[in-house]
Amino acid sequence: MDISSIPPSPMKGIVNLIVEIPAGSRNKYEYCSEAGIMALDRVLHSSVRYPFDYGFIPNTLADDGAPLDAMIIMDEPTFAGCLIKARPIGVLDMHDCGEYDGKLLCVPIANGRQNNIVSIQQIAASQLEDVAEFFRTSKGLEGRTVQIEGWRDYDVVEALIKKCTPNKKKTFKVLKKTKTTI
């Protein structure tokens, strides 16, 4: 699975999102760029499960040295390696062990029932808190210090994506290297 030619954003307001972990999973998969496949990184230590499909925006580099993280609200879980065109509607601002580790929240373009969702203001506050609590709990059980600063709406997303996108127009290079070796 070569993702080097997939642009982070095929058009304004849309991102390409690659799913690493389906909603409901305790298995944490990560893209292994050396082998071009998804690899099992670890199993979460507790009974918490990923609240949404979780992955990354290809060919980006966030402050934590990995691609920009993203979640997508789906009616049904997809699968590790699934490419989804999505519309970001907000970002969860958090720091993981002192480093900024923001996470985009998106809706799929392919689901017409979600066409009207353009803001995190349209998502139930309890559902957003479930996401924040998932990261507090899962990271805390791994002994990591997490600081959740809260949710910001879609108007900050474009600047974050631009900040995380290298200045390359046509050729993208895989920027994430995992600890997993095959």
N, C-alpha and C positions, 0 to 999 in steps of 0.2 A: 504494500500500500504506500505508494509514493505521493506525498502531499505537497511536495516542493512547488508545484505549479498552481496550487489553489490560492487565489488571492484572499486576504482577510475580509475584504469588503468588495463584493462584485458591483455594487452601486450604492449611492448615498442612502443611508438609513437601513441598509441590509448588511448582514454579516454571514459568512460561512462559518458554521459551527460543526466541529467533529465531536461526536459523543464518545466519551471514554467509559462512562458508568451509567447504566440505565437506572431510572427511578426505581426505588425499592430494594436496591442491591446493597449488600454489605461488602462485596468484593470491590476493591479499588484497582482499576486497570489504568495503565498509562501507556501512551503511545511510545514505542521504542523506535527511535529514528534509525538506529544502526541496523535493525532487522526489518524495519518497515511494517511492523505488526503491533497489535495491542498485546501487552504483557500484564500478567497479574502482579501488582506491586505489593499488595498486602490485603488482609481481611480486617475490617474494622473490629476493634476490641469490644464493642458493646452491641446492644441490640438496636442501636440507631441505624437507620437506613437512609440512603440518599433520597431527598424529597422530590427532586426533579431529575430528569436526564442531565448529566453533568459532563462537561468536556472543555474544549478550548477553541479559540479562534486561531486557525493555522497561520503560520508565518508572521506571528507577532512576538514581541518580547516585552514582558511586563517587568515591573521593578524587582520582582522576586527572582528574575533570571529564567523564568519559564514562560510559555505562551500565556496570553490573557485568558483567564478562566471564564467560563460561561455556563449558565444553566438555561434549560428550555422547558417551558410548560407544555406538556404533551398530555393528550387524553390517555394514551397507552405508552408504556416504556418502549424505546427502540432497542438498539443493540450497540455494543462497542464497535466503533469504526464507521457508524452511520454519519453521512454528511447531510446537514440540514441548512437550508437557506432560512435565515431568521431575522426578525426585527427586534433589536434591543429596546426594552422599555424602561430600563433602570439599571442601577448598579448598587450592590451591597458593598459599602466601604468597610474594610476590616484590615487589621494588621495581624500578621502571623509571625510570632517571634521577633517583633519589632519592625518587620518589613511590610510595606503596603501590599495587600493581596486582594484587590478588588475583584468582584465577581459580577459579570453582566447577567441580567435576567432578560430572557428573550421569549418570543412567541414564534411559532413556525409560520412561514409564508404559505405552506401547503395546506394549512387548516383554515378554510374560509370562515369557520365559526369564530375564529379569533381575530379576524380582520379589524374589528372595532377596538381591539385592545392596543392602546398606544402609550400607556402610562402605568407606572406601578400604582398610581392612585386607584386604578381599576381592579387591583388585586386585594383580596381581603387582608386586613392588617394581621389577623391571626395566622394566615398562610405565610406572610412575610416573616413573622416572628418564628414560625416553625423552622424556616430556612436558617435564620440567624442562630436559633438554639441548636440546630443540627451541627453547625460549625463550632459553636462553643463547646458542645459535648464531645464530639468526635475528636477534635484537636486537643481538648483538655485531657481526655483519656490517654492520649499519646504523649502527655507531658509537655505539650506546647502551650505557650502563652498566646491567647487570642484576644484581641480587643475589637469588638464590634462597634463601629461608629454610627451605623444606621444606613438607611436607604436613601439614594438620591434618584431623581427622576430622569427621564430620557434625555433631557436637555444637556446633560454632562457627558453622555456616552460618546458622542462624536469626537470630542477632544481627547478622551481616554484612548479610544481606538487609534487616533492619529499619533498620540504619544507612544503607543506600543508598536506601531508599524514602521519597520525600517524604510529608509528612503530608497526603495527599489521599485521600479515600475513594472517590469515584465517577468523577471526571474525572481522566484522566492526560494529561500534556503530554509530547511528545517532548522529551527533554532533550539528546540528542546532536546536535550539529551537526558535520558533517565539513568538511574543507577543500575537498572537491569541490563545484563549482557547475555546474549544468546550464544 
